[in-house]
Amino acid sequence: MKAILQNLYAWIDERVHLRDLVEFMGKKYVPIHQHSIWYYFGGVSLFLFIIQVLTGILLLLYYKGSEELAFESIQFIMSKVEFGWLIRSIHSWAANLFILAAVIHMFSVYFTKAYRKPREITWFTGMAMLFLGMGFGFSGYLLPWNELAFFATKVGTDIAGVIPVIGKPIMILMRGGEDVTGATLSRMFGFHVAIFPGLFVVFLGIHLLLVQRQGMSEPIGFENSPNVGSQRTMPFFPNFLLRDLLLWLLVLNVLAVLAVLFPWELGIKADPFASAPSGIKPEWYFLFMFQTLKYIPAQVLFVDGEVLGVLLFGLAGLLWTLVPFWDRKSAAGQQNRFVNYVGIFVVLYVLLFTILGYVV
């Protein structure tokens, strides 16, 4: 068996120069410090995205993206297809865990100042993937065509529609018309399985290339620490990679437990002519924004409260994305406590209003 593997490696190496890649990876080092654990969440996000792609392909074999057949096709997958219920449950749980891992990764990059020069493009591609991941969640939410997804999509697109000037065109683009109909389902299906994955893969390729090219970001002052290059670092291959794979196995076990013990429910089929059920809420990663909009008065001075809230969230998201440009101290290799305070406030705000969204 060992001889077969050696011959296979030699055959591949002769054609693609695999040895050069192994040597390149062996020269890459990962800094070891008290925040090293956060490096692994990027890999976890990648692993969960791969799980979503694989399970999504399996679901596509049976899913019918039309108003008449979408709900019934999911019912068929869950009741007639062997292990279909498990594949759908894994896909849904992996989607939520992916957003959670990506959010943790984003905050870890923010607090460790890993966006500073020369890693600004790495930060921008990461933020683009996070926004696309939320787009995955929003577009995929409607695909089962159940009651909860139908009215949540209606509320979500209504909120997008209040943006001045561009809101109405955005709403029509998302819905495929004035109302949430079968055209909206087809539109979301296209976004979910073609447009968003295509864009995501492009940004992912750039992101991974930059990480490999630039290496892992080091904390401010790490280069002045003693013993850099020995016990203060470890080789990316195989040391860090094997630890990453071990964490992937642990995440896979957590995902399997959630999928089996808490299978994703289907609910009842959407009826566009029925009244909206009480307590309609978006997915958890949109819940803090949804809850905030409920607390804003209907009219603030001469501006509609909902419009003001949407604009403020848009501005906050833009400023957050552009942090490499306004955090000048970190760009110069110095700590900026104000940026840390902003990050702590955002984390506490998101947690508080997400909890309020569930309990109120």
CORBEL-V592315 format. One record per residue. N is the residue number from 1. SS is DSSP state (hx for helix, st for strand, lp for the rest). NEAR is the number of other C-alpha atoms within 8 Angstrom. Layout:
# CORBEL-V592315
N/SS/NEAR + N/SS/NEAR
This chain:
# CORBEL-V592315
1/lp/4 + 2/hx/5 + 3/hx/6 + 4/hx/7 + 5/hx/8 + 6/hx/8 + 7/hx/8 + 8/hx/8 + 9/hx/8 + 10/hx/8 + 11/hx/8 + 12/hx/10 + 13/hx/10 + 14/hx/8 + 15/hx/6 + 16/hx/6 + 17/lp/9 + 18/hx/9 + 19/hx/7 + 20/hx/7 + 21/hx/8 + 22/hx/9 + 23/hx/8 + 24/hx/8 + 25/hx/9 + 26/hx/11 + 27/lp/8 + 28/lp/10 + 29/st/11 + 30/st/11 + 31/st/11 + 32/lp/10 + 33/lp/6 + 34/lp/5 + 35/lp/7 + 36/hx/9 + 37/hx/7 + 38/hx/8 + 39/hx/10 + 40/hx/10 + 41/hx/12 + 42/hx/10 + 43/hx/10 + 44/hx/14 + 45/hx/12 + 46/hx/8 + 47/hx/9 + 48/hx/12 + 49/hx/11 + 50/hx/8 + 51/hx/10 + 52/hx/11 + 53/hx/8 + 54/hx/8 + 55/hx/12 + 56/hx/9 + 57/hx/8 + 58/hx/9 + 59/hx/12 + 60/hx/8 + 61/lp/6 + 62/lp/8 + 63/lp/10 + 64/lp/8 + 65/lp/10 + 66/lp/9 + 67/lp/10 + 68/lp/6 + 69/lp/9 + 70/hx/14 + 71/hx/12 + 72/hx/8 + 73/hx/11 + 74/hx/11 + 75/hx/10 + 76/hx/9 + 77/hx/14 + 78/hx/12 + 79/hx/8 + 80/lp/8 + 81/lp/9 + 82/lp/6 + 83/lp/7 + 84/hx/12 + 85/hx/12 + 86/hx/11 + 87/hx/11 + 88/hx/12 + 89/hx/12 + 90/hx/12 + 91/hx/12 + 92/hx/9 + 93/hx/12 + 94/hx/13 + 95/hx/12 + 96/hx/9 + 97/hx/9 + 98/hx/13 + 99/hx/13 + 100/hx/8 + 101/hx/12 + 102/hx/12 + 103/hx/9 + 104/hx/9 + 105/hx/12 + 106/hx/10 + 107/hx/9 + 108/hx/9 + 109/hx/10 + 110/hx/10 + 111/hx/9 + 112/lp/7 + 113/lp/10 + 114/lp/12 + 115/lp/13 + 116/lp/10 + 117/lp/7 + 118/lp/6 + 119/lp/10 + 120/hx/10 + 121/hx/7 + 122/hx/12 + 123/hx/11 + 124/hx/9 + 125/hx/12 + 126/hx/12 + 127/hx/10 + 128/hx/9 + 129/hx/11 + 130/hx/11 + 131/hx/8 + 132/hx/10 + 133/hx/10 + 134/hx/10 + 135/hx/10 + 136/hx/11 + 137/hx/11 + 138/hx/10 + 139/hx/12 + 140/hx/10 + 141/hx/9 + 142/lp/13 + 143/lp/12 + 144/lp/10 + 145/lp/13 + 146/st/13 + 147/hx/11 + 148/hx/10 + 149/hx/13 + 150/hx/13 + 151/hx/10 + 152/hx/11 + 153/hx/12 + 154/hx/10 + 155/hx/8 + 156/hx/9 + 157/hx/11 + 158/hx/9 + 159/hx/10 + 160/hx/12 + 161/hx/12 + 162/lp/11 + 163/lp/12 + 164/lp/6 + 165/lp/5 + 166/lp/8 + 167/hx/11 + 168/hx/11 + 169/hx/8 + 170/hx/10 + 171/hx/13 + 172/hx/10 + 173/hx/8 + 174/hx/10 + 175/hx/15 + 176/lp/11 + 177/lp/9 + 178/lp/7 + 179/lp/8 + 180/lp/14 + 181/lp/9 + 182/hx/8 + 183/hx/10 + 184/hx/13 + 185/hx/16 + 186/hx/10 + 187/hx/11 + 188/hx/13 + 189/hx/12 + 190/hx/9 + 191/hx/11 + 192/hx/13 + 193/hx/8 + 194/hx/8 + 195/hx/9 + 196/hx/12 + 197/hx/9 + 198/hx/8 + 199/hx/8 + 200/hx/10 + 201/hx/8 + 202/hx/8 + 203/hx/12 + 204/hx/11 + 205/hx/8 + 206/hx/10 + 207/hx/11 + 208/hx/8 + 209/hx/8 + 210/hx/10 + 211/hx/10 + 212/hx/8 + 213/hx/6 + 214/hx/8 + 215/lp/10 + 216/lp/10 + 217/lp/7 + 218/lp/8 + 219/lp/8 + 220/lp/9 + 221/lp/7 + 222/hx/7 + 223/hx/7 + 224/hx/5 + 225/lp/7 + 226/lp/4 + 227/lp/7 + 228/lp/9 + 229/lp/6 + 230/lp/7 + 231/lp/8 + 232/lp/10 + 233/st/11 + 234/st/12 + 235/st/12 + 236/hx/13 + 237/hx/11 + 238/hx/8 + 239/hx/9 + 240/hx/11 + 241/hx/9 + 242/hx/9 + 243/hx/8 + 244/hx/11 + 245/hx/8 + 246/hx/8 + 247/hx/10 + 248/hx/11 + 249/hx/8 + 250/hx/8 + 251/hx/9 + 252/hx/8 + 253/hx/8 + 254/hx/8 + 255/hx/11 + 256/hx/9 + 257/hx/9 + 258/hx/10 + 259/hx/13 + 260/hx/9 + 261/hx/6 + 262/lp/7 + 263/lp/10 + 264/lp/9 + 265/lp/4 + 266/lp/8 + 267/lp/7 + 268/lp/6 + 269/st/8 + 270/lp/10 + 271/lp/6 + 272/lp/7 + 273/lp/4 + 274/lp/5 + 275/lp/4 + 276/lp/6 + 277/lp/6 + 278/lp/4 + 279/lp/4 + 280/lp/9 + 281/lp/7 + 282/lp/10 + 283/lp/8 + 284/hx/7 + 285/hx/9 + 286/hx/8 + 287/hx/13 + 288/hx/14 + 289/hx/9 + 290/hx/11 + 291/hx/12 + 292/hx/10 + 293/hx/11 + 294/hx/7 + 295/hx/6 + 296/lp/9 + 297/lp/7 + 298/lp/7 + 299/st/8 + 300/st/9 + 301/lp/4 + 302/lp/5 + 303/st/8 + 304/st/9 + 305/hx/12 + 306/hx/11 + 307/hx/11 + 308/hx/10 + 309/hx/11 + 310/hx/13 + 311/hx/9 + 312/hx/8 + 313/hx/9 + 314/hx/8 + 315/hx/8 + 316/hx/8 + 317/hx/8 + 318/hx/8 + 319/hx/8 + 320/hx/7 + 321/hx/10 + 322/lp/8 + 323/hx/9 + 324/hx/12 + 325/hx/6 + 326/hx/6 + 327/lp/10 + 328/hx/8 + 329/hx/9 + 330/hx/11 + 331/hx/10 + 332/lp/6 + 333/lp/8 + 334/lp/8 + 335/lp/7 + 336/lp/9 + 337/hx/6 + 338/hx/6 + 339/hx/8 + 340/hx/9 + 341/hx/8 + 342/hx/8 + 343/hx/11 + 344/hx/8 + 345/hx/8 + 346/hx/8 + 347/hx/8 + 348/hx/8 + 349/hx/8 + 350/hx/9 + 351/hx/9 + 352/hx/9 + 353/hx/13 + 354/hx/13 + 355/hx/8 + 356/hx/9 + 357/hx/11 + 358/hx/6 + 359/hx/5 + 360/lp/4
